[in-house]
Structure formats: structure tokens, C-alpha cells
Amino acid sequence: MSKKPVKVKDSTTGKEVELVPEKVWTLAPKGRKGVKIGLFKSPETGKYFRAKVPEDYPA
């Protein structure tokens, strides 16, 4: 199953881009509902950054 691109703000350049995350995981404090985080690679700088992805995104 191919993953769909997500619109995120590239923290290395400050621009809005649509990228497919390389990795997705849930970040949750103990006993509370968490958020899904994705690892993205900036197409311009080549640096990695993390951003929130939608809750319904497959892990």
C-alpha cells in the first residue's frame, strides 16, 4: 500500500510542501491520548524534520 502525501510546513525552509513521510509513529504521554508524528526529508535542503500527521494516517 503506497502512502499518500501530507501537506506540512517544512521547518528547514518555512514553506508549505506536500511530502510522504519516511516513518510514522504515535507520540503519547503515559495515560493520555497521543498524536501521530511523521519523519520527513526536505526536498530543498535534504535535512530531516518531524511534523504532525492526521490521526487517520496509517502507521
C-alpha positions as CSV (number, residue, x, y, z in Angstrom):
1,M,0.0,0.0,0.0
2,S,1.5,3.3,-1.1
3,K,1.2,6.1,1.4
4,K,-0.3,9.4,0.4
5,P,1.4,12.8,0.7
6,V,0.7,15.1,3.6
7,K,0.7,18.9,3.5
8,V,3.2,20.0,6.1
9,K,5.3,23.1,6.9
10,D,9.0,22.4,6.1
11,S,10.7,23.6,9.3
12,T,14.1,23.9,7.5
13,T,12.8,26.4,4.8
14,G,9.5,27.6,6.3
15,K,7.5,26.6,3.2
16,E,4.3,24.5,2.9
17,V,5.1,21.3,1.0
18,E,3.3,18.0,0.3
19,L,5.6,15.1,1.2
20,V,5.2,11.4,2.0
21,P,6.6,10.6,5.5
22,E,9.5,8.1,5.7
23,K,8.3,6.9,9.1
24,V,5.2,7.4,11.2
25,W,4.7,6.8,14.9
26,T,2.5,7.7,17.8
27,L,3.9,10.0,20.5
28,A,1.8,9.7,23.7
29,P,2.4,10.7,27.3
30,K,1.6,7.9,29.8
31,G,-2.1,7.5,30.3
32,R,-3.1,10.1,27.7
33,K,-4.2,10.3,24.0
34,G,-1.2,11.0,21.8
35,V,-0.5,12.5,18.4
36,K,0.9,10.9,15.2
37,I,4.3,12.2,14.2
38,G,5.9,11.8,10.8
39,L,9.6,12.0,9.8
40,F,10.0,14.0,6.6
41,K,13.0,14.9,4.4
42,S,13.2,18.4,3.0
43,P,13.4,18.3,-0.8
44,E,15.4,21.6,-0.9
45,T,17.9,21.2,2.0
46,G,18.0,17.4,2.4
47,K,17.6,17.8,6.2
48,Y,15.2,15.7,8.2
49,F,12.4,17.2,10.2
50,R,9.3,16.0,12.2
51,A,5.7,17.2,11.8
52,K,2.3,16.1,13.0
53,V,0.3,13.9,10.6
54,P,-3.5,13.3,10.6
55,E,-4.8,10.8,13.2
56,D,-6.3,8.6,10.4
57,Y,-2.9,8.3,8.6
58,P,-1.7,4.6,8.5
59,A,1.3,3.9,10.8
